[in-house]
Amino acid sequence: MALLDVQGLTTVVSGYTILNNLSFSIDENELRVLLGPNGAGKTTLISMVTGQFKPTSGKIFFNGEDITGRSPDEIFIAGISRKFQVPNMYETLSVYDNILISLQSARKVFKYMFKRVTPEDNERIWEILDFMELARKANEPADTLSHGERQWLELAMLVASNPKLLLLDEPTTGMTEEGKRRTAALIQRIAQNHTVLLVEHDMHVVRQIARKVTVMHQGQVLAEGALDEVVENEMVKAVYLGKGGQH
Amino acid sequence: MLRVKDINTFYGTSHILHQVSLIVGDGELVSVLGRNGAGKTTLLRSITGINPAKTGTIELDDIDITQMKSHKRTRLGISYVPQARQIIPDLTVAENIELALLGKGMANNRVPQMVFDYFPALEPIAGRKGGVLSGGQQQQLAIARALVQEPKLLLLDEPTEGLQPSVVEEIQMIIKRILAERQCSVLLVEQRLDFVRDITQRFAILETGHIAAQGDVSELTDAVVKKHLQV
């Protein structure tokens, strides 16, 4: 059974059709990359799944349940977490504390702010810090981190919230190539235990991690399948990759 | 064309650029690389006068512009395409371009045909508002807006960031064409190594506000990248 199943989703904003009867699904434990031209509707799709926007018509099922029209916090509690292009975190708190308040049981932030850290929590936080290669930065305030480290901290916070599905919207934006390589490796590692939907433009990153890709164009699915096959698709070359498709 | 010598630039009390020196020759493209926060954008902003250097000198065609106001630098021939593109959302594509012509002090501010020759994708959307353009269209408009000012020196801050592969390819071709056909030098800030290696003559790497390496692009080896650009 698909973990996420989008059926006939249509979104019309100010007379413009952004998503056009889009159907799309992801199985549990999949790592799917979502490609498409700027303006194809990728971020809108993510915003629909996370409840930020309501679709004009169509249904979204998650784990077999209809979540269409539910609020963002209900969808978060159901197990869907989203990473935005610009990282969100508690700037003055340490890396460790940022992860602490993201732990799954800490979905109510205020509860955790006044609660002692249990040995189990502490162990889990260090496990995540090691897993995301942030242990040496544990005590540093988030606002002292580099751009790349901030992106990784937000990924670590998502992992700590233990979602069933992670939606990652261009997490390598603004990074050096080395930073992108490292982020791609971290995403692969995260995908060993989570279902991940990644929006990414950098084809080096996509090649490093992609198994199956979906290409969107004008609010619909243009192509879907193994990366090697999709990059040879003439329509995908025409609207997205260009002649070389090297970038 | 451009001679930056020992500049130091600050944001308030934060010392961002330390004794930075760099030369861009006539018709040359020089790329500046560096980690986030290394001072790449600050360097461009020092050259444009948005964040003037506190000490050191910046010369354009042997004219000292170090403390010159931004708009005067534009009239001397420096055009800047910022990373955020800064398209005016409520103006149309054509109006965004016309405004750039006004900024340069050009009396006849009609959009020249040259724009649509370089950026054919902009012609059918000339009447569309800037705020509804895709990222790729915005980037083309931002470069077009700089190009109509007929710059001697074009400053491009990460022009391929967040763009789909085919648009990156188009931008690459447009920059090559600008270099080949217009009397213009380019100072490019960019993270994509293959892009840099393809279109650059020389490079400089900034590391915490210092020039850590510079040279011919053939010297931009994997070892240099690993040493200076690793996270």
Chai-1 contact restraints between the chains, C-beta under 6 A:
chainA,res_idxA,chainB,res_idxB,connection_type,confidence,min_distance_angstrom,max_distance_angstrom,comment,restraint_id
A,P37,B,Q164,contact,1.0,0.0,6.0,A-B,restraint_1
A,N38,B,S134,contact,1.0,0.0,6.0,A-B,restraint_2
A,N38,B,G135,contact,1.0,0.0,6.0,A-B,restraint_3
A,N38,B,G136,contact,1.0,0.0,6.0,A-B,restraint_4
A,N38,B,Q164,contact,1.0,0.0,6.0,A-B,restraint_5
A,G39,B,S134,contact,1.0,0.0,6.0,A-B,restraint_6
A,S146,B,N36,contact,1.0,0.0,6.0,A-B,restraint_7
A,H147,B,N36,contact,1.0,0.0,6.0,A-B,restraint_8
A,G148,B,V231,contact,1.0,0.0,6.0,A-B,restraint_9
A,T173,B,G162,contact,1.0,0.0,6.0,A-B,restraint_10
A,T176,B,R35,contact,1.0,0.0,6.0,A-B,restraint_11
A,T176,B,Q191,contact,1.0,0.0,6.0,A-B,restraint_12
A,T176,B,L229,contact,1.0,0.0,6.0,A-B,restraint_13
A,E177,B,L193,contact,1.0,0.0,6.0,A-B,restraint_14
A,E178,B,L229,contact,1.0,0.0,6.0,A-B,restraint_15
A,E178,B,Q230,contact,1.0,0.0,6.0,A-B,restraint_16
A,E178,B,V231,contact,1.0,0.0,6.0,A-B,restraint_17
A,G179,B,V231,contact,1.0,0.0,6.0,A-B,restraint_18
A,R182,B,V231,contact,1.0,0.0,6.0,A-B,restraint_19
A,H201,B,Q164,contact,1.0,0.0,6.0,A-B,restraint_20
A,M203,B,P165,contact,1.0,0.0,6.0,A-B,restraint_21
A,Y240,B,Q164,contact,1.0,0.0,6.0,A-B,restraint_22
A,Y240,B,S166,contact,1.0,0.0,6.0,A-B,restraint_23
A,L241,B,P165,contact,1.0,0.0,6.0,A-B,restraint_24
A,L241,B,S166,contact,1.0,0.0,6.0,A-B,restraint_25
A,G242,B,P165,contact,1.0,0.0,6.0,A-B,restraint_26
A,G242,B,S166,contact,1.0,0.0,6.0,A-B,restraint_27
A,G242,B,E169,contact,1.0,0.0,6.0,A-B,restraint_28
A,G244,B,E169,contact,1.0,0.0,6.0,A-B,restraint_29
A,G245,B,P165,contact,1.0,0.0,6.0,A-B,restraint_30
A,H247,B,P165,contact,1.0,0.0,6.0,A-B,restraint_31
A,H247,B,V168,contact,1.0,0.0,6.0,A-B,restraint_32
